[in-house]
Amino acid sequence: MPFIRITLDKGRSTDKKRAVADAVTDAIVNTLGGERDWVTIVFEDIEREDWSIGGRLQVDRKGPLKPGEHG
């Protein structure tokens, strides 16, 4: 029974979270087997001022990190 925690910066819509939950659940069931009802997902919404990458608060960034970028 997988328990998955997804941490995102605050502001994603319910529809976006619904789509992510559906896609992640499908990926888990297709990879590990089992039933969709066995997969638990919790979304944690974090304010950008409460999240730092590379010593830099996300509220001070102008967008998401690019591949290979480290804060």
mmCIF file of the N, C-alpha and C atoms, coordinates in Angstrom:
data_MODEL
# 
_entry.id   MODEL 
# 
loop_
_atom_site.group_PDB 
_atom_site.id 
_atom_site.type_symbol 
_atom_site.label_atom_id 
_atom_site.label_alt_id 
_atom_site.label_comp_id 
_atom_site.label_asym_id 
_atom_site.label_entity_id 
_atom_site.label_seq_id 
_atom_site.pdbx_PDB_ins_code 
_atom_site.Cartn_x 
_atom_site.Cartn_y 
_atom_site.Cartn_z 
_atom_site.occupancy 
_atom_site.B_iso_or_equiv 
_atom_site.pdbx_formal_charge 
_atom_site.auth_seq_id 
_atom_site.auth_comp_id 
_atom_site.auth_asym_id 
_atom_site.auth_atom_id 
_atom_site.pdbx_PDB_model_num 
ATOM 1   N N  . MET A 1 1  ? 0.846  -1.176 0.000   1.00 0.00 ? 1  MET A N  1 
ATOM 2   C CA . MET A 1 1  ? 0.000  0.000  0.000   1.00 0.00 ? 1  MET A CA 1 
ATOM 3   C C  . MET A 1 1  ? 0.889  1.237  0.000   1.00 0.00 ? 1  MET A C  1 
ATOM 4   N N  . PRO A 1 2  ? 1.205  1.801  -1.168  1.00 0.00 ? 2  PRO A N  1 
ATOM 5   C CA . PRO A 1 2  ? 2.075  2.964  -1.252  1.00 0.00 ? 2  PRO A CA 1 
ATOM 6   C C  . PRO A 1 2  ? 1.441  4.213  -0.637  1.00 0.00 ? 2  PRO A C  1 
ATOM 7   N N  . PHE A 1 3  ? 2.270  4.969  0.071   1.00 0.00 ? 3  PHE A N  1 
ATOM 8   C CA . PHE A 1 3  ? 1.887  6.274  0.606   1.00 0.00 ? 3  PHE A CA 1 
ATOM 9   C C  . PHE A 1 3  ? 2.838  7.277  -0.028  1.00 0.00 ? 3  PHE A C  1 
ATOM 10  N N  . ILE A 1 4  ? 2.296  8.210  -0.789  1.00 0.00 ? 4  ILE A N  1 
ATOM 11  C CA . ILE A 1 4  ? 3.111  9.154  -1.546  1.00 0.00 ? 4  ILE A CA 1 
ATOM 12  C C  . ILE A 1 4  ? 2.814  10.563 -1.065  1.00 0.00 ? 4  ILE A C  1 
ATOM 13  N N  . ARG A 1 5  ? 3.868  11.302 -0.768  1.00 0.00 ? 5  ARG A N  1 
ATOM 14  C CA . ARG A 1 5  ? 3.728  12.709 -0.365  1.00 0.00 ? 5  ARG A CA 1 
ATOM 15  C C  . ARG A 1 5  ? 4.319  13.560 -1.483  1.00 0.00 ? 5  ARG A C  1 
ATOM 16  N N  . ILE A 1 6  ? 3.517  14.494 -1.984  1.00 0.00 ? 6  ILE A N  1 
ATOM 17  C CA . ILE A 1 6  ? 3.955  15.398 -3.040  1.00 0.00 ? 6  ILE A CA 1 
ATOM 18  C C  . ILE A 1 6  ? 3.960  16.808 -2.465  1.00 0.00 ? 6  ILE A C  1 
ATOM 19  N N  . THR A 1 7  ? 5.134  17.433 -2.474  1.00 0.00 ? 7  THR A N  1 
ATOM 20  C CA . THR A 1 7  ? 5.286  18.779 -1.945  1.00 0.00 ? 7  THR A CA 1 
ATOM 21  C C  . THR A 1 7  ? 5.415  19.748 -3.110  1.00 0.00 ? 7  THR A C  1 
ATOM 22  N N  . LEU A 1 8  ? 4.555  20.757 -3.112  1.00 0.00 ? 8  LEU A N  1 
ATOM 23  C CA . LEU A 1 8  ? 4.521  21.754 -4.184  1.00 0.00 ? 8  LEU A CA 1 
ATOM 24  C C  . LEU A 1 8  ? 4.485  23.146 -3.591  1.00 0.00 ? 8  LEU A C  1 
ATOM 25  N N  . ASP A 1 9  ? 4.938  24.117 -4.389  1.00 0.00 ? 9  ASP A N  1 
ATOM 26  C CA . ASP A 1 9  ? 4.717  25.475 -3.933  1.00 0.00 ? 9  ASP A CA 1 
ATOM 27  C C  . ASP A 1 9  ? 3.221  25.772 -4.046  1.00 0.00 ? 9  ASP A C  1 
ATOM 28  N N  . LYS A 1 10 ? 2.719  26.541 -3.109  1.00 0.00 ? 10 LYS A N  1 
ATOM 29  C CA . LYS A 1 10 ? 1.287  26.803 -2.993  1.00 0.00 ? 10 LYS A CA 1 
ATOM 30  C C  . LYS A 1 10 ? 0.755  27.481 -4.253  1.00 0.00 ? 10 LYS A C  1 
ATOM 31  N N  . GLY A 1 11 ? -0.467 27.131 -4.613  1.00 0.00 ? 11 GLY A N  1 
ATOM 32  C CA . GLY A 1 11 ? -1.118 27.814 -5.720  1.00 0.00 ? 11 GLY A CA 1 
ATOM 33  C C  . GLY A 1 11 ? -1.610 26.911 -6.836  1.00 0.00 ? 11 GLY A C  1 
ATOM 34  N N  . ARG A 1 12 ? -1.327 25.612 -6.760  1.00 0.00 ? 12 ARG A N  1 
ATOM 35  C CA . ARG A 1 12 ? -1.829 24.708 -7.798  1.00 0.00 ? 12 ARG A CA 1 
ATOM 36  C C  . ARG A 1 12 ? -3.334 24.533 -7.624  1.00 0.00 ? 12 ARG A C  1 
ATOM 37  N N  . SER A 1 13 ? -4.047 24.480 -8.718  1.00 0.00 ? 13 SER A N  1 
ATOM 38  C CA . SER A 1 13 ? -5.499 24.328 -8.665  1.00 0.00 ? 13 SER A CA 1 
ATOM 39  C C  . SER A 1 13 ? -5.882 22.899 -8.280  1.00 0.00 ? 13 SER A C  1 
ATOM 40  N N  . THR A 1 14 ? -7.111 22.753 -7.825  1.00 0.00 ? 14 THR A N  1 
ATOM 41  C CA . THR A 1 14 ? -7.641 21.427 -7.511  1.00 0.00 ? 14 THR A CA 1 
ATOM 42  C C  . THR A 1 14 ? -7.626 20.548 -8.754  1.00 0.00 ? 14 THR A C  1 
ATOM 43  N N  . ASP A 1 15 ? -7.941 21.117 -9.919  1.00 0.00 ? 15 ASP A N  1 
ATOM 44  C CA . ASP A 1 15 ? -7.923 20.335 -11.157 1.00 0.00 ? 15 ASP A CA 1 
ATOM 45  C C  . ASP A 1 15 ? -6.525 19.815 -11.476 1.00 0.00 ? 15 ASP A C  1 
ATOM 46  N N  . LYS A 1 16 ? -5.496 20.634 -11.250 1.00 0.00 ? 16 LYS A N  1 
ATOM 47  C CA . LYS A 1 16 ? -4.115 20.193 -11.484 1.00 0.00 ? 16 LYS A CA 1 
ATOM 48  C C  . LYS A 1 16 ? -3.751 19.062 -10.529 1.00 0.00 ? 16 LYS A C  1 
ATOM 49  N N  . LYS A 1 17 ? -4.111 19.213 -9.254  1.00 0.00 ? 17 LYS A N  1 
ATOM 50  C CA . LYS A 1 17 ? -3.814 18.168 -8.269  1.00 0.00 ? 17 LYS A CA 1 
ATOM 51  C C  . LYS A 1 17 ? -4.567 16.886 -8.605  1.00 0.00 ? 17 LYS A C  1 
ATOM 52  N N  . ARG A 1 18 ? -5.786 17.020 -9.059  1.00 0.00 ? 18 ARG A N  1 
ATOM 53  C CA . ARG A 1 18 ? -6.576 15.850 -9.458  1.00 0.00 ? 18 ARG A CA 1 
ATOM 54  C C  . ARG A 1 18 ? -5.876 15.106 -10.600 1.00 0.00 ? 18 ARG A C  1 
ATOM 55  N N  . ALA A 1 19 ? -5.377 15.859 -11.580 1.00 0.00 ? 19 ALA A N  1 
ATOM 56  C CA . ALA A 1 19 ? -4.687 15.251 -12.720 1.00 0.00 ? 19 ALA A CA 1 
ATOM 57  C C  . ALA A 1 19 ? -3.393 14.568 -12.283 1.00 0.00 ? 19 ALA A C  1 
ATOM 58  N N  . VAL A 1 20 ? -2.645 15.208 -11.382 1.00 0.00 ? 20 VAL A N  1 
ATOM 59  C CA . VAL A 1 20 ? -1.408 14.610 -10.871 1.00 0.00 ? 20 VAL A CA 1 
ATOM 60  C C  . VAL A 1 20 ? -1.726 13.339 -10.091 1.00 0.00 ? 20 VAL A C  1 
ATOM 61  N N  . ALA A 1 21 ? -2.734 13.393 -9.228  1.00 0.00 ? 21 ALA A N  1 
ATOM 62  C CA . ALA A 1 21 ? -3.112 12.224 -8.431  1.00 0.00 ? 21 ALA A CA 1 
ATOM 63  C C  . ALA A 1 21 ? -3.487 11.053 -9.335  1.00 0.00 ? 21 ALA A C  1 
ATOM 64  N N  . ASP A 1 22 ? -4.228 11.327 -10.389 1.00 0.00 ? 22 ASP A N  1 
ATOM 65  C CA . ASP A 1 22 ? -4.639 10.277 -11.317 1.00 0.00 ? 22 ASP A CA 1 
ATOM 66  C C  . ASP A 1 22 ? -3.427 9.678  -12.033 1.00 0.00 ? 22 ASP A C  1 
ATOM 67  N N  . ALA A 1 23 ? -2.537 10.545 -12.533 1.00 0.00 ? 23 ALA A N  1 
ATOM 68  C CA . ALA A 1 23 ? -1.364 10.072 -13.271 1.00 0.00 ? 23 ALA A CA 1 
ATOM 69  C C  . ALA A 1 23 ? -0.397 9.302  -12.371 1.00 0.00 ? 23 ALA A C  1 
ATOM 70  N N  . VAL A 1 24 ? -0.157 9.809  -11.169 1.00 0.00 ? 24 VAL A N  1 
ATOM 71  C CA . VAL A 1 24 ? 0.762  9.130  -10.248 1.00 0.00 ? 24 VAL A CA 1 
ATOM 72  C C  . VAL A 1 24 ? 0.176  7.788  -9.814  1.00 0.00 ? 24 VAL A C  1 
ATOM 73  N N  . THR A 1 25 ? -1.114 7.759  -9.532  1.00 0.00 ? 25 THR A N  1 
ATOM 74  C CA . THR A 1 25 ? -1.764 6.501  -9.154  1.00 0.00 ? 25 THR A CA 1 
ATOM 75  C C  . THR A 1 25 ? -1.634 5.476  -10.274 1.00 0.00 ? 25 THR A C  1 
ATOM 76  N N  . ASP A 1 26 ? -1.894 5.898  -11.512 1.00 0.00 ? 26 ASP A N  1 
ATOM 77  C CA . ASP A 1 26 ? -1.732 4.990  -12.652 1.00 0.00 ? 26 ASP A CA 1 
ATOM 78  C C  . ASP A 1 26 ? -0.304 4.468  -12.741 1.00 0.00 ? 26 ASP A C  1 
ATOM 79  N N  . ALA A 1 27 ? 0.675  5.353  -12.575 1.00 0.00 ? 27 ALA A N  1 
ATOM 80  C CA . ALA A 1 27 ? 2.080  4.942  -12.671 1.00 0.00 ? 27 ALA A CA 1 
ATOM 81  C C  . ALA A 1 27 ? 2.432  3.913  -11.598 1.00 0.00 ? 27 ALA A C  1 
ATOM 82  N N  . ILE A 1 28 ? 1.958  4.131  -10.377 1.00 0.00 ? 28 ILE A N  1 
ATOM 83  C CA . ILE A 1 28 ? 2.244  3.193  -9.286  1.00 0.00 ? 28 ILE A CA 1 
ATOM 84  C C  . ILE A 1 28 ? 1.597  1.837  -9.554  1.00 0.00 ? 28 ILE A C  1 
ATOM 85  N N  . VAL A 1 29 ? 0.324  1.841  -9.931  1.00 0.00 ? 29 VAL A N  1 
ATOM 86  C CA . VAL A 1 29 ? -0.391 0.583  -10.184 1.00 0.00 ? 29 VAL A CA 1 
ATOM 87  C C  . VAL A 1 29 ? 0.237  -0.157 -11.367 1.00 0.00 ? 29 VAL A C  1 
ATOM 88  N N  . ASN A 1 30 ? 0.591  0.577  -12.426 1.00 0.00 ? 30 ASN A N  1 
ATOM 89  C CA . ASN A 1 30 ? 1.196  -0.064 -13.600 1.00 0.00 ? 30 ASN A CA 1 
ATOM 90  C C  . ASN A 1 30 ? 2.587  -0.610 -13.309 1.00 0.00 ? 30 ASN A C  1 
ATOM 91  N N  . THR A 1 31 ? 3.300  0.008  -12.378 1.00 0.00 ? 31 THR A N  1 
ATOM 92  C CA . THR A 1 31 ? 4.662  -0.415 -12.056 1.00 0.00 ? 31 THR A CA 1 
ATOM 93  C C  . THR A 1 31 ? 4.702  -1.489 -10.979 1.00 0.00 ? 31 THR A C  1 
ATOM 94  N N  . LEU A 1 32 ? 3.934  -1.280 -9.912  1.00 0.00 ? 32 LEU A N  1 
ATOM 95  C CA . LEU A 1 32 ? 3.987  -2.183 -8.759  1.00 0.00 ? 32 LEU A CA 1 
ATOM 96  C C  . LEU A 1 32 ? 2.861  -3.203 -8.723  1.00 0.00 ? 32 LEU A C  1 
ATOM 97  N N  . GLY A 1 33 ? 1.804  -2.946 -9.479  1.00 0.00 ? 33 GLY A N  1 
ATOM 98  C CA . GLY A 1 33 ? 0.624  -3.793 -9.406  1.00 0.00 ? 33 GLY A CA 1 
ATOM 99  C C  . GLY A 1 33 ? -0.280 -3.339 -8.280  1.00 0.00 ? 33 GLY A C  1 
ATOM 100 N N  . GLY A 1 34 ? -1.317 -4.076 -8.043  1.00 0.00 ? 34 GLY A N  1 
ATOM 101 C CA . GLY A 1 34 ? -2.246 -3.739 -6.976  1.00 0.00 ? 34 GLY A CA 1 
ATOM 102 C C  . GLY A 1 34 ? -3.449 -2.974 -7.496  1.00 0.00 ? 34 GLY A C  1 
ATOM 103 N N  . GLU A 1 35 ? -4.164 -2.395 -6.575  1.00 0.00 ? 35 GLU A N  1 
ATOM 104 C CA . GLU A 1 35 ? -5.411 -1.691 -6.873  1.00 0.00 ? 35 GLU A CA 1 
ATOM 105 C C  . GLU A 1 35 ? -5.230 -0.190 -6.697  1.00 0.00 ? 35 GLU A C  1 
ATOM 106 N N  . ARG A 1 36 ? -5.958 0.582  -7.481  1.00 0.00 ? 36 ARG A N  1 
ATOM 107 C CA . ARG A 1 36 ? -5.898 2.050  -7.354  1.00 0.00 ? 36 ARG A CA 1 
ATOM 108 C C  . ARG A 1 36 ? -6.256 2.494  -5.937  1.00 0.00 ? 36 ARG A C  1 
ATOM 109 N N  . ASP A 1 37 ? -7.225 1.822  -5.324  1.00 0.00 ? 37 ASP A N  1 
ATOM 110 C CA . ASP A 1 37 ? -7.666 2.215  -3.977  1.00 0.00 ? 37 ASP A CA 1 
ATOM 111 C C  . ASP A 1 37 ? -6.606 1.972  -2.905  1.00 0.00 ? 37 ASP A C  1 
ATOM 112 N N  . TRP A 1 38 ? -5.536 1.292  -3.244  1.00 0.00 ? 38 TRP A N  1 
ATOM 113 C CA . TRP A 1 38 ? -4.458 1.052  -2.278  1.00 0.00 ? 38 TRP A CA 1 
ATOM 114 C C  . TRP A 1 38 ? -3.444 2.191  -2.256  1.00 0.00 ? 38 TRP A C  1 
ATOM 115 N N  . VAL A 1 39 ? -3.506 3.081  -3.231  1.00 0.00 ? 39 VAL A N  1 
ATOM 116 C CA . VAL A 1 39 ? -2.521 4.164  -3.357  1.00 0.00 ? 39 VAL A CA 1 
ATOM 117 C C  . VAL A 1 39 ? -3.035 5.408  -2.634  1.00 0.00 ? 39 VAL A C  1 
ATOM 118 N N  . THR A 1 40 ? -2.235 5.899  -1.687  1.00 0.00 ? 40 THR A N  1 
ATOM 119 C CA . THR A 1 40 ? -2.573 7.115  -0.948  1.00 0.00 ? 40 THR A CA 1 
ATOM 120 C C  . THR A 1 40 ? -1.598 8.213  -1.352  1.00 0.00 ? 40 THR A C  1 
ATOM 121 N N  . ILE A 1 41 ? -2.140 9.380  -1.678  1.00 0.00 ? 41 ILE A N  1 
ATOM 122 C CA . ILE A 1 41 ? -1.319 10.535 -2.040  1.00 0.00 ? 41 ILE A CA 1 
ATOM 123 C C  . ILE A 1 41 ? -1.736 11.710 -1.172  1.00 0.00 ? 41 ILE A C  1 
ATOM 124 N N  . VAL A 1 42 ? -0.746 12.387 -0.597  1.00 0.00 ? 42 VAL A N  1 
ATOM 125 C CA . VAL A 1 42 ? -0.991 13.592 0.189   1.00 0.00 ? 42 VAL A CA 1 
ATOM 126 C C  . VAL A 1 42 ? -0.247 14.739 -0.480  1.00 0.00 ? 42 VAL A C  1 
ATOM 127 N N  . PHE A 1 43 ? -0.939 15.825 -0.733  1.00 0.00 ? 43 PHE A N  1 
ATOM 128 C CA . PHE A 1 43 ? -0.314 17.031 -1.275  1.00 0.00 ? 43 PHE A CA 1 
ATOM 129 C C  . PHE A 1 43 ? -0.001 17.981 -0.131  1.00 0.00 ? 43 PHE A C  1 
ATOM 130 N N  . GLU A 1 44 ? 1.228  18.468 -0.102  1.00 0.00 ? 44 GLU A N  1 
ATOM 131 C CA . GLU A 1 44 ? 1.624  19.493 0.859   1.00 0.00 ? 44 GLU A CA 1 
ATOM 132 C C  . GLU A 1 44 ? 1.865  20.778 0.074   1.00 0.00 ? 44 GLU A C  1 
ATOM 133 N N  . ASP A 1 45 ? 1.124  21.815 0.389   1.00 0.00 ? 45 ASP A N  1 
ATOM 134 C CA . ASP A 1 45 ? 1.311  23.119 -0.241  1.00 0.00 ? 45 ASP A CA 1 
ATOM 135 C C  . ASP A 1 45 ? 2.188  23.971 0.661   1.00 0.00 ? 45 ASP A C  1 
ATOM 136 N N  . ILE A 1 46 ? 3.319  24.401 0.137   1.00 0.00 ? 46 ILE A N  1 
ATOM 137 C CA . ILE A 1 46 ? 4.279  25.172 0.908   1.00 0.00 ? 46 ILE A CA 1 
ATOM 138 C C  . ILE A 1 46 ? 4.354  26.587 0.331   1.00 0.00 ? 46 ILE A C  1 
ATOM 139 N N  . GLU A 1 47 ? 4.267  27.567 1.199   1.00 0.00 ? 47 GLU A N  1 
ATOM 140 C CA . GLU A 1 47 ? 4.457  28.956 0.769   1.00 0.00 ? 47 GLU A CA 1 
ATOM 141 C C  . GLU A 1 47 ? 5.881  29.116 0.253   1.00 0.00 ? 47 GLU A C  1 
ATOM 142 N N  . ARG A 1 48 ? 6.056  29.911 -0.787  1.00 0.00 ? 48 ARG A N  1 
ATOM 143 C CA . ARG A 1 48 ? 7.383  30.086 -1.383  1.00 0.00 ? 48 ARG A CA 1 
ATOM 144 C C  . ARG A 1 48 ? 8.382  30.714 -0.413  1.00 0.00 ? 48 ARG A C  1 
ATOM 145 N N  . GLU A 1 49 ? 7.900  31.488 0.559   1.00 0.00 ? 49 GLU A N  1 
ATOM 146 C CA . GLU A 1 49 ? 8.832  32.064 1.539   1.00 0.00 ? 49 GLU A CA 1 
ATOM 147 C C  . GLU A 1 49 ? 9.268  31.041 2.589   1.00 0.00 ? 49 GLU A C  1 
ATOM 148 N N  . ASP A 1 50 ? 8.632  29.868 2.600   1.00 0.00 ? 50 ASP A N  1 
ATOM 149 C CA . ASP A 1 50 ? 8.980  28.801 3.538   1.00 0.00 ? 50 ASP A CA 1 
ATOM 150 C C  . ASP A 1 50 ? 9.784  27.686 2.874   1.00 0.00 ? 50 ASP A C  1 
ATOM 151 N N  . TRP A 1 51 ? 10.316 27.932 1.670   1.00 0.00 ? 51 TRP A N  1 
ATOM 152 C CA . TRP A 1 51 ? 10.977 26.902 0.890   1.00 0.00 ? 51 TRP A CA 1 
ATOM 153 C C  . TRP A 1 51 ? 12.267 27.487 0.317   1.00 0.00 ? 51 TRP A C  1 
ATOM 154 N N  . SER A 1 52 ? 13.375 26.838 0.610   1.00 0.00 ? 52 SER A N  1 
ATOM 155 C CA . SER A 1 52 ? 14.674 27.306 0.124   1.00 0.00 ? 52 SER A CA 1 
ATOM 156 C C  . SER A 1 52 ? 15.379 26.189 -0.628  1.00 0.00 ? 52 SER A C  1 
ATOM 157 N N  . ILE A 1 53 ? 16.006 26.546 -1.735  1.00 0.00 ? 53 ILE A N  1 
ATOM 158 C CA . ILE A 1 53 ? 16.857 25.629 -2.488  1.00 0.00 ? 53 ILE A CA 1 
ATOM 159 C C  . ILE A 1 53 ? 18.194 26.333 -2.681  1.00 0.00 ? 53 ILE A C  1 
ATOM 160 N N  . GLY A 1 54 ? 19.248 25.687 -2.265  1.00 0.00 ? 54 GLY A N  1 
ATOM 161 C CA . GLY A 1 54 ? 20.570 26.274 -2.413  1.00 0.00 ? 54 GLY A CA 1 
ATOM 162 C C  . GLY A 1 54 ? 20.745 27.549 -1.611  1.00 0.00 ? 54 GLY A C  1 
ATOM 163 N N  . GLY A 1 55 ? 20.041 27.663 -0.483  1.00 0.00 ? 55 GLY A N  1 
ATOM 164 C CA . GLY A 1 55 ? 20.159 28.837 0.364   1.00 0.00 ? 55 GLY A CA 1 
ATOM 165 C C  . GLY A 1 55 ? 19.376 30.037 -0.131  1.00 0.00 ? 55 GLY A C  1 
ATOM 166 N N  . ARG A 1 56 ? 18.566 29.840 -1.140  1.00 0.00 ? 56 ARG A N  1 
ATOM 167 C CA . ARG A 1 56 ? 17.816 30.943 -1.740  1.00 0.00 ? 56 ARG A CA 1 
ATOM 168 C C  . ARG A 1 56 ? 16.316 30.669 -1.611  1.00 0.00 ? 56 ARG A C  1 
ATOM 169 N N  . LEU A 1 57 ? 15.600 31.588 -0.957  1.00 0.00 ? 57 LEU A N  1 
ATOM 170 C CA . LEU A 1 57 ? 14.156 31.408 -0.813  1.00 0.00 ? 57 LEU A CA 1 
ATOM 171 C C  . LEU A 1 57 ? 13.485 31.418 -2.178  1.00 0.00 ? 57 LEU A C  1 
ATOM 172 N N  . GLN A 1 58 ? 12.518 30.548 -2.335  1.00 0.00 ? 58 GLN A N  1 
ATOM 173 C CA . GLN A 1 58 ? 11.816 30.451 -3.609  1.00 0.00 ? 58 GLN A CA 1 
ATOM 174 C C  . GLN A 1 58 ? 11.017 31.711 -3.934  1.00 0.00 ? 58 GLN A C  1 
ATOM 175 N N  . VAL A 1 59 ? 10.609 32.452 -2.918  1.00 0.00 ? 59 VAL A N  1 
ATOM 176 C CA . VAL A 1 59 ? 9.881  33.696 -3.150  1.00 0.00 ? 59 VAL A CA 1 
ATOM 177 C C  . VAL A 1 59 ? 10.769 34.714 -3.879  1.00 0.00 ? 59 VAL A C  1 
ATOM 178 N N  . ASP A 1 60 ? 12.088 34.563 -3.766  1.00 0.00 ? 60 ASP A N  1 
ATOM 179 C CA . ASP A 1 60 ? 13.027 35.473 -4.422  1.00 0.00 ? 60 ASP A CA 1 
ATOM 180 C C  . ASP A 1 60 ? 13.364 35.046 -5.846  1.00 0.00 ? 60 ASP A C  1 
ATOM 181 N N  . ARG A 1 61 ? 12.909 33.891 -6.250  1.00 0.00 ? 61 ARG A N  1 
ATOM 182 C CA . ARG A 1 61 ? 13.173 33.387 -7.604  1.00 0.00 ? 61 ARG A CA 1 
ATOM 183 C C  . ARG A 1 61 ? 12.106 33.890 -8.564  1.00 0.00 ? 61 ARG A C  1 
ATOM 184 N N  . LYS A 1 62 ? 12.428 33.929 -9.821  1.00 0.00 ? 62 LYS A N  1 
ATOM 185 C CA . LYS A 1 62 ? 11.483 34.394 -10.831 1.00 0.00 ? 62 LYS A CA 1 
ATOM 186 C C  . LYS A 1 62 ? 10.791 33.247 -11.556 1.00 0.00 ? 62 LYS A C  1 
ATOM 187 N N  . GLY A 1 63 ? 10.988 32.025 -11.102 1.00 0.00 ? 63 GLY A N  1 
ATOM 188 C CA . GLY A 1 63 ? 10.363 30.878 -11.747 1.00 0.00 ? 63 GLY A CA 1 
ATOM 189 C C  . GLY A 1 63 ? 10.984 29.596 -11.232 1.00 0.00 ? 63 GLY A C  1 
ATOM 190 N N  . PRO A 1 64 ? 10.604 28.465 -11.806 1.00 0.00 ? 64 PRO A N  1 
ATOM 191 C CA . PRO A 1 64 ? 11.149 27.182 -11.351 1.00 0.00 ? 64 PRO A CA 1 
ATOM 192 C C  . PRO A 1 64 ? 12.611 27.033 -11.756 1.00 0.00 ? 64 PRO A C  1 
ATOM 193 N N  . LEU A 1 65 ? 13.320 26.150 -11.063 1.00 0.00 ? 65 LEU A N  1 
ATOM 194 C CA . LEU A 1 65 ? 14.700 25.847 -11.433 1.00 0.00 ? 65 LEU A CA 1 
ATOM 195 C C  . LEU A 1 65 ? 14.729 25.202 -12.807 1.00 0.00 ? 65 LEU A C  1 
ATOM 196 N N  . LYS A 1 66 ? 15.741 25.543 -13.577 1.00 0.00 ? 66 LYS A N  1 
ATOM 197 C CA . LYS A 1 66 ? 15.950 24.905 -14.865 1.00 0.00 ? 66 LYS A CA 1 
ATOM 198 C C  . LYS A 1 66 ? 16.801 23.654 -14.638 1.00 0.00 ? 66 LYS A C  1 
ATOM 199 N N  . PRO A 1 67 ? 16.724 22.671 -15.541 1.00 0.00 ? 67 PRO A N  1 
ATOM 200 C CA . PRO A 1 67 ? 17.537 21.465 -15.374 1.00 0.00 ? 67 PRO A CA 1 
ATOM 201 C C  . PRO A 1 67 ? 19.012 21.822 -15.188 1.00 0.00 ? 67 PRO A C  1 
ATOM 202 N N  . GLY A 1 68 ? 19.640 21.245 -14.174 1.00 0.00 ? 68 GLY A N  1 
ATOM 203 C CA . GLY A 1 68 ? 21.045 21.497 -13.890 1.00 0.00 ? 68 GLY A CA 1 
ATOM 204 C C  . GLY A 1 68 ? 21.303 22.719 -13.039 1.00 0.00 ? 68 GLY A C  1 
ATOM 205 N N  . GLU A 1 69 ? 20.282 23.544 -12.785 1.00 0.00 ? 69 GLU A N  1 
ATOM 206 C CA . GLU A 1 69 ? 20.438 24.746 -11.962 1.00 0.00 ? 69 GLU A CA 1 
ATOM 207 C C  . GLU A 1 69 ? 20.312 24.361 -10.493 1.00 0.00 ? 69 GLU A C  1 
ATOM 208 N N  . HIS A 1 70 ? 21.095 24.997 -9.654  1.00 0.00 ? 70 HIS A N  1 
ATOM 209 C CA . HIS A 1 70 ? 21.100 24.687 -8.222  1.00 0.00 ? 70 HIS A CA 1 
ATOM 210 C C  . HIS A 1 70 ? 20.913 25.946 -7.406  1.00 0.00 ? 70 HIS A C  1 
ATOM 211 N N  . GLY A 1 71 ? 19.753 26.562 -7.467  1.00 0.00 ? 71 GLY A N  1 
ATOM 212 C CA . GLY A 1 71 ? 19.464 27.733 -6.656  1.00 0.00 ? 71 GLY A CA 1 
ATOM 213 C C  . GLY A 1 71 ? 20.143 28.920 -7.193  1.00 0.00 ? 71 GLY A C  1 
# 
